[in-house]
Amino acid sequence: FEADTVRVVALIFGVVLVAGGIVGIVNAWMYVRRSGRSSWWVLVVLNALLVLCGLIVLVNPWWNRPTMLFDVIGGMLLFSSIVSIVRLIYTWPIREA
């Protein structure tokens, strides 16, 4: 029962990371690039890494202990939060002085 629960949590978290990364890539491509930000590609790279993290969680077969999975999820949540902060900085409106 515990192994099935760990697989379901890993599946849900991996899908959420992949979906969030794809939405972030589309957001960077459609909005940040058009807003004239010179380094919009940073968001594309960070969100691509977020998708990669989600894929690692999805296809990783060695989650044999819940503590190991939750350590990885904690690290990836930290990285996802950093990507979200960078996304906020890049999408914040620029005020001309």
C-alpha positions, 0 to 999 in steps of 0.5 A: 500500500505504501509503495502505491501511495508513493507512486501516486504522489510522484505521478501527481507531482511530476505532472504538475511540474511538467505542466507548470514548466510548459505553461511557463515556457509559453508565457515567456515566449508569448509575453516576456519576449514581446514586452522587450525584455532583453534576457527573456530566454532565461525564463525559457531555460529555467522552465525547461529545467522545471519540465526536466525535473518533472520528467525525472520524478515521473520516470524515476523508478527508485522511489522506494521510501517515502522520505526519499521522494519527499526530500526530492519533492522539497528540493524541486518545490524550492527550485519551482519557487525560485523560477516563479520569483524570476517569472514575477520579476520578468513579468512585472511592468516596467515603469519609465522614469 
